[in-house]
């Protein structure tokens, strides 16, 4: 087979489900988090939709592997059934005994109810998963809704997961199904992969199949073409990559090229497959390493920043952040002495008198200091909060810059002359990669939170995640449970954090940012304008 020709141990792009090739993109992890949340909340319906081939089966498998041991699961793969047949299938899955003499809905419902009550008394939970649910008839969906009426005084006895294509959402929006639609406690529509995820997906499958280190079979330009033609749908990516590899093997080529992808697309998707135009390449300066960007632009002669060259004599700053009179080289007005930047950051964050050190061991006015390091702008911008950047003067002395807000390619800084708009590329050459910010931790916060911790801070974290997921109830109260740890881990993975399930400063800062609970740029700008107004 062709895979041996490329140094692979097996075919990497089979469309059959193989757990070894499990690839969880951020959107897959988010979908799984919604399902786990729904199962953990108990009762009602959970809805997962997505186009054919987007990875719903992948999510299902991941969910099954993470269900608690006290959960009994019934799976219905063929929903083209009558209401009686569906209930009989559920009873079969759960090994519920019932008479096989053609009894109707009442007998089957009673048998299921007795089982659910018995399971509840044993401390077990029951989940029904229905795949391809868009094929369910209206009367069957109504009967499924009635199953959620089986309950105790405190909770539902049956959790139902509906999985289907996007038209399932349209069906549930019909007026006659509004009661069922209102009982959905968690819903997620699984979108196709974006270009970066497509590249990661292809690389992941090749590596699992044994791609030797340093080998490249799909160049970046080819991956872009595959993404466009497969529309980011994993199943179509598999078909297209498999056929393109066959073509490369037949021509004795070491790598796949664009003509092979075009030909493969016509074979896989039919003659209607369109050819693409070559798109002009763009490099986003915003997310490249600041120092690298500055060096490249200076080398290309696109910017003139004379102060980046150190003079023969050292440059110093006065305590007020002003350059000393004896200095021969002008220091940019946005470079401050570190203590001056600290005091201004405090003024942006609090009306209380500033402490001697904003990063002291004891929090002041409920504010904690957090320090971080990054080689690119994106993580700092994503904090959505004013920050102090650790900088270097032209003569390589330590300094600081207070950024009040970030724009697309610029920053608003509070410098010696007031608020200034400075291009990021200009800041990049002086930034040492370190940053400092102030934030307000939840009540009773004493440091990182992990499974087993019991405090009011845990309850606040659970409430924040419920708000983030759009859920009416949090996963837990004061006790940090494994379910909350799983949700934290998924959030951390999605946002480039260490995925350990522990809620530390960086996780809290990112959660505050995405929920709009950090100081945020607009109010910070308003306060800075007020503080820098002319007397």
C-alpha positions in Angstrom: 0.0 0.0 0.0 1.0 3.6 -0.5 1.6 4.4 3.1 4.8 2.3 3.2 6.1 4.4 0.4 5.9 7.5 2.7 7.5 5.7 5.7 4.2 5.2 7.5 3.2 2.1 9.4 -0.5 2.3 8.4 -3.0 4.3 6.4 -3.4 7.6 8.3 -6.7 8.8 6.7 -9.1 6.0 7.0 -12.7 7.2 7.6 -13.3 4.4 10.1 -13.3 5.5 13.7 -10.1 4.6 15.4 -9.5 5.8 19.0 -5.8 6.0 18.4 -6.5 8.9 15.9 -8.7 10.8 18.2 -8.2 14.5 17.5 -9.9 17.0 19.8 -9.8 20.6 18.4 -10.8 23.5 20.7 -14.3 23.3 19.3 -14.5 19.5 20.0 -13.3 20.1 23.5 -15.9 22.8 23.9 -18.7 20.5 22.6 -17.6 17.8 25.0 -17.6 20.3 27.9 -21.2 21.2 27.1 -22.2 17.5 27.1 -20.4 16.8 30.3 -22.0 19.8 31.9 -25.4 18.7 30.8 -24.9 15.2 32.1 -23.6 16.6 35.4 -26.5 19.0 35.8 -29.0 16.1 35.6 -32.3 15.9 33.9 -33.7 17.4 30.7 -32.2 17.3 27.2 -28.7 17.9 25.8 -28.4 18.8 22.1 -25.3 18.3 19.9 -25.6 19.2 16.2 -23.2 19.4 13.4 -22.8 18.7 9.7 -22.0 15.2 8.4 -18.4 14.4 9.1 -17.6 17.2 11.6 -16.8 14.8 14.4 -19.9 14.1 16.3 -18.9 10.5 16.7 -15.6 11.6 18.0 -17.4 13.6 20.7 -19.6 10.7 21.5 -16.7 8.4 22.1 -14.9 10.9 24.2 -18.1 11.4 26.3 -18.5 7.6 26.8 -15.0 7.3 28.0 -15.5 10.1 30.6 -18.9 9.1 32.0 -18.8 8.3 35.7 -19.0 4.6 36.7 -22.4 5.1 38.3 -24.0 6.0 34.9 -26.1 3.4 32.9 -26.2 4.4 29.2 -28.7 3.4 26.5 -27.7 4.2 22.9 -30.2 4.3 20.0 -28.3 4.4 16.6 -31.4 3.9 14.4 -34.0 6.5 15.2 -36.3 5.5 12.3 -38.6 3.8 14.8 -42.1 4.2 16.1 -42.6 5.4 19.7 -43.3 1.8 20.8 -40.2 0.5 19.0 -38.0 3.2 20.4 -39.1 2.5 24.0 -38.5 -1.2 23.4 -35.0 -0.5 22.1 -34.3 1.6 25.2 -35.5 -1.2 27.5 -33.3 -3.7 25.5 -30.3 -1.4 25.9 -30.8 -1.2 29.7 -31.7 -4.9 30.0 -35.1 -4.1 31.3 -37.5 -7.1 31.2 -40.9 -6.5 29.6 -43.5 -8.7 28.0 -43.0 -9.5 24.3 -46.7 -9.8 23.6 -47.2 -6.6 21.8 -48.0 -4.5 24.8 -48.2 -0.8 24.1 -46.6 2.4 25.3 -48.0 2.3 28.9 -46.5 -1.1 29.7 -43.1 -0.1 28.3 -43.2 3.3 30.1 -44.1 1.6 33.4 -41.3 -0.9 33.0 -38.8 1.9 32.3 -40.1 4.0 35.2 -39.6 1.2 37.7 -36.0 0.7 36.4 -35.3 4.4 36.7 -36.6 4.5 40.3 -34.6 1.5 41.2 -31.5 3.0 39.7 -32.0 6.2 41.5 -32.3 4.4 44.9 -29.0 2.7 44.1 -27.3 6.0 43.5 -27.0 5.4 39.8 -28.0 7.7 36.9 -29.5 6.8 33.5 -28.6 8.4 30.2 -30.3 7.9 26.9 -28.3 8.9 23.8 -30.1 9.1 20.4 -27.9 9.5 17.3 -29.2 10.8 13.9 -32.0 12.4 15.9 -33.1 14.6 13.0 -34.9 11.5 11.6 -37.2 11.2 14.6 -40.9 11.7 13.8 -42.8 14.4 15.7 -44.9 11.9 17.6 -41.7 10.0 18.7 -40.1 13.3 19.8 -43.2 14.1 21.9 -43.0 10.6 23.5 -39.3 11.2 24.3 -40.3 14.5 25.9 -42.8 12.7 28.1 -40.0 10.4 29.3 -38.5 13.4 31.1 -41.6 13.7 33.2 -40.3 10.6 35.0 -38.9 12.3 38.1 -38.7 12.4 41.9 -39.6 15.4 44.0 -36.1 16.8 43.4 -34.7 15.7 40.1 -35.3 14.1 36.7 -34.6 10.3 36.5 -33.5 10.3 32.8 -31.0 12.4 31.0 -31.5 12.4 27.2 -28.8 13.4 24.6 -30.0 14.2 21.1 -27.3 14.1 18.4 -28.0 15.1 14.8 -27.5 17.3 11.8 -28.3 21.0 11.9 -31.8 20.4 10.6 -32.6 18.9 14.0 -32.3 22.4 15.5 -34.8 23.6 12.9 -37.2 20.8 13.7 -37.1 21.5 17.4 -37.9 25.1 16.7 -41.3 24.1 15.3 -44.2 25.4 17.5 -45.5 21.9 18.2 -42.1 20.9 19.8 -41.6 24.1 21.9 -42.1 22.2 25.1 -39.2 19.9 24.3 -37.1 22.7 23.0 -37.5 24.6 26.3 -36.2 21.6 28.2 -32.8 21.6 26.5 -30.3 22.5 29.2 -27.2 22.4 27.1 -26.8 22.7 23.3 -23.8 23.0 21.0 -23.4 23.1 17.2 -20.1 21.6 16.1 -18.5 23.8 13.4 -16.0 22.6 10.8 -12.2 23.0 11.5 -10.5 26.3 10.8 -7.4 26.4 8.6 -5.0 26.1 11.6 -7.0 23.2 13.0 -7.0 21.5 9.6 -3.2 21.7 9.5 -3.0 20.3 13.1 -5.5 17.6 12.2 -3.5 16.4 9.2 -0.2 16.5 11.1 -1.7 14.6 14.0 -2.9 11.7 11.9 0.4 11.5 10.0 2.3 11.4 13.3 0.0 8.6 14.7 0.6 6.6 11.6 4.3 6.8 12.1 5.6 9.8 10.0 9.3 9.9 10.5 10.6 13.1 12.3 11.5 15.9 9.9 9.4 14.6 7.0 6.8 16.8 5.3 4.3 15.3 3.0 1.7 18.1 2.9 3.3 21.6 2.5 1.5 24.5 4.0 0.1 25.8 0.7 -1.3 22.3 0.0 -3.0 22.2 3.4 -4.7 25.5 2.7 -6.1 24.0 -0.6 -7.2 20.9 1.2 -9.0 23.0 3.9 -10.8 25.1 1.2 -12.0 22.1 -0.8 -12.9 20.0 2.2 -14.5 23.0 4.0 -12.8 22.0 7.2 -14.9 18.8 7.6 -12.7 16.0 9.0 -14.3 13.2 7.0 -13.8 15.1 3.8 -10.3 16.0 4.8 -9.6 12.3 5.2 -11.0 11.4 1.8 -9.1 14.1 0.1 -5.8 13.4 1.8 -6.0 9.7 1.2 -6.7 10.2 -2.5 -3.9 12.8 -2.9 -1.4 10.4 -1.2 -2.5 7.7 -3.7 -1.8 10.2 -6.5 1.6 11.1 -5.2 2.5 7.4 -4.8 1.5 6.7 -8.3 3.7 9.5 -9.6 6.6 8.5 -7.3 6.5 11.9 -5.6 7.8 12.5 -2.1 5.2 15.2 -1.3 1.7 16.1 -2.3 1.3 19.2 -4.5 -1.6 21.4 -5.4 -2.4 19.8 -8.8 -2.7 16.4 -7.0 -5.2 18.0 -4.6 -7.2 19.5 -7.4 -7.4 16.1 -9.2 -8.2 14.3 -6.0 -11.0 16.7 -5.2 -12.6 16.1 -8.6 -12.5 12.3 -8.0 -13.8 12.5 -4.4 -16.3 15.3 -4.7 -17.2 15.0 -8.4 -16.7 17.3 -11.4 -18.4 20.2 -9.6 -15.3 20.6 -7.4 -14.0 24.2 -8.1 -10.4 25.2 -8.5 -9.1 28.0 -6.3 -7.2 31.1 -7.2 -3.8 31.7 -5.6 -4.3 34.0 -2.6 -1.7 36.5 -1.6 0.2 35.6 1.5 -0.2 37.8 4.6 1.8 37.8 7.8 0.1 39.2 10.9 2.6 41.3 12.7 0.3 41.3 15.7 1.1 37.7 16.6 4.7 37.4 15.7 7.4 37.7 18.3 7.8 41.4 19.0 11.6 41.5 18.9 11.6 39.4 15.7 9.1 41.8 14.1 11.1 44.8 15.0 14.3 43.3 13.7 12.7 42.3 10.4 11.2 45.7 9.8 14.4 47.5 10.7 16.3 45.3 8.3 13.8 45.9 5.6 14.0 49.7 6.2 10.3 50.0 6.8 10.7 51.9 10.0 13.2 54.2 11.4 13.8 53.9 15.2 17.1 55.6 15.9 16.8 55.1 19.7 17.2 51.3 19.3 20.9 51.8 18.8 22.7 52.3 22.2 24.8 55.4 22.5 28.4 55.4 23.8 27.3 56.9 27.1 24.6 55.4 29.4 21.1 56.8 29.5 19.4 57.1 33.0 16.0 58.1 34.1 15.1 60.4 37.0 12.6 59.1 39.7 9.9 60.9 37.8 10.7 58.9 34.7 12.3 61.8 32.8 15.6 61.3 31.0 18.6 62.9 32.8 19.9 66.2 31.4 23.3 64.7 30.6 21.9 62.1 28.3 22.7 62.6 24.7 20.0 60.3 23.2 16.3 61.0 23.5 14.4 58.4 25.4 10.8 57.7 24.1 8.2 59.5 26.2 6.4 56.2 26.9 9.4 54.8 28.8 9.0 55.3 32.6 10.9 54.5 35.7 9.5 51.2 37.1 8.1 52.7 40.3 6.3 55.4 38.4 4.6 52.8 36.1 3.6 50.9 39.3 1.9 53.9 40.8 0.0 54.8 37.6 -1.2 51.2 37.2 -2.5 51.4 40.8 -4.3 54.7 40.0 -6.1 53.0 37.1 -7.2 50.1 39.4 -8.1 51.7 42.7 -9.1 54.9 44.5 -7.3 53.7 47.7 -3.9 55.1 48.6 -1.2 53.2 46.8 0.9 50.7 48.7 4.7 51.0 48.8 4.9 48.0 46.4 1.9 47.0 44.3 3.3 43.4 44.1 3.8 43.1 47.8 3.1 39.8 49.6 -0.1 41.1 51.2 -3.0 42.1 48.8 -4.0 45.7 49.0 -7.6 46.9 48.5 -8.5 43.4 47.4 -6.1 43.6 44.5 -3.5 41.0 43.6 -0.4 41.5 41.4 0.2 38.9 38.7 3.4 38.7 36.6 3.8 36.7 33.4 6.0 36.3 30.4 5.3 35.9 26.7 7.2 36.0 23.4 4.1 37.3 21.4 1.5 39.9 21.9 -1.6 37.7 21.7 -1.7 36.3 25.3 -1.1 39.8 26.8 -3.8 41.4 24.6 -6.2 38.6 25.6 -6.0 39.5 29.2 -8.1 42.6 28.4 -6.6 44.6 31.2 -4.0 47.4 31.6 -0.5 46.0 31.9 3.0 47.2 32.7 5.5 46.0 30.1 9.1 45.4 31.3 11.2 47.4 28.9 14.8 48.4 28.1 16.1 51.9 27.4 18.4 52.5 24.4 21.4 52.1 26.7 20.0 48.8 28.0 18.8 50.1 31.4 15.6 48.8 32.9 12.4 50.8 32.4 8.7 50.2 32.1 5.7 51.1 29.8 2.1 51.3 31.1 -0.3 50.1 28.4 -3.8 51.2 29.2 -5.4 49.5 26.2 -4.5 47.5 23.0 -5.8 48.0 19.5 -5.4 45.8 16.5 -1.8 46.9 15.8 -1.2 49.6 18.4 -1.4 50.4 22.1 -2.6 53.3 24.1 0.1 54.0 26.7 0.2 56.4 29.6 3.6 58.1 29.1 5.3 61.2 30.4 3.2 63.5 28.2 -0.1 61.8 28.8 -1.9 59.2 26.7 -0.2 58.3 23.5 -1.0 55.9 20.7 2.1 53.8 19.9 2.4 51.1 17.2 3.2 47.7 18.6 6.1 47.3 16.3 7.7 50.4 18.0 7.2 48.9 21.4 8.4 45.5 20.3 12.1 46.4 20.1 12.2 47.5 23.8 9.9 44.9 25.3 11.7 42.2 27.3 8.7 39.8 27.2 7.6 40.3 30.8 4.4 42.0 32.0 2.5 42.9 35.2 -1.1 43.5 36.0 -3.5 43.8 38.9 -6.7 41.8 39.3 -9.4 41.0 41.9 -9.5 37.4 43.0 -12.8 35.9 44.3 -13.6 36.0 48.0 -11.7 33.5 50.2 -9.1 33.1 47.5 -5.9 31.7 49.0 -4.1 30.5 45.9 -4.7 27.7 43.3 -7.8 25.6 43.7 -7.8 21.8 42.9 -10.0 18.8 43.4 -11.0 18.3 47.0 -10.7 22.0 48.0 -13.8 23.3 49.8 -14.3 27.0 50.0 -16.4 29.9 48.8 -13.8 30.6 46.1 -14.7 27.2 44.5 -18.4 28.2 44.4 -17.4 31.4 42.6 -15.3 29.6 40.1 -18.2 27.1 39.4 -20.6 30.0 38.9 -18.2 31.7 36.5 -18.0 28.6 34.4 -21.8 28.2 34.4 -22.0 31.8 33.2 -19.3 31.1 30.5 -21.3 28.0 29.3 -24.6 29.8 29.4 -26.0 27.3 31.9 -28.6 28.0 34.6 -26.9 26.1 37.4 -23.2 25.6 38.4 -21.6 22.2 38.4 -20.9 22.3 42.1 -21.0 24.4 45.2 -18.1 24.9 47.6 -16.5 21.5 46.9 -14.1 21.3 44.0 -15.4 18.1 42.2 -13.8 16.0 39.4 -16.5 17.3 37.1 -15.4 20.9 37.7 -11.8 19.9 37.2 -12.7 18.4 33.8 -14.4 21.6 32.7 -11.4 23.6 33.9 -9.0 21.3 31.9 -11.0 21.8 28.7 -11.1 25.6 29.2 -7.3 25.6 29.8 -6.7 23.6 26.6 -8.8 25.9 24.6 -7.0 29.0 25.8 -3.4 27.8 25.6 -2.9 27.3 29.3 -1.4 24.4 31.2 -4.3 21.8 31.1 -4.0 20.5 34.7 -7.5 21.2 36.0 -6.1 23.4 38.7 -7.5 27.0 38.9 -4.5 29.2 39.3 -3.9 32.9 38.6 -3.5 32.5 34.8 -6.7 30.5 34.5 -8.6 33.0 36.6 -7.2 35.9 34.6 -8.3 34.3 31.3 -11.7 33.4 32.6 -12.2 37.0 33.9 -11.1 38.3 30.5 -13.5 36.2 28.4 -16.4 37.0 30.7 -15.6 40.7 30.6 -14.8 40.8 34.4 -11.3 42.2 34.1 -10.9 46.0 34.1 -11.3 46.0 30.3 -9.9 48.5 27.9 -12.7 51.0 27.5 -13.2 51.8 31.2 -9.5 51.9 31.7 -9.2 54.4 28.9 -11.9 56.6 30.4 -10.2 56.5 33.8 -6.8 57.3 32.2 -8.3 60.3 30.4 -9.8 61.5 33.7 -6.5 61.1 35.5 -4.5 62.8 32.8 -6.9 65.7 32.2 -5.5 69.2 32.3 -6.0 71.1 35.6 
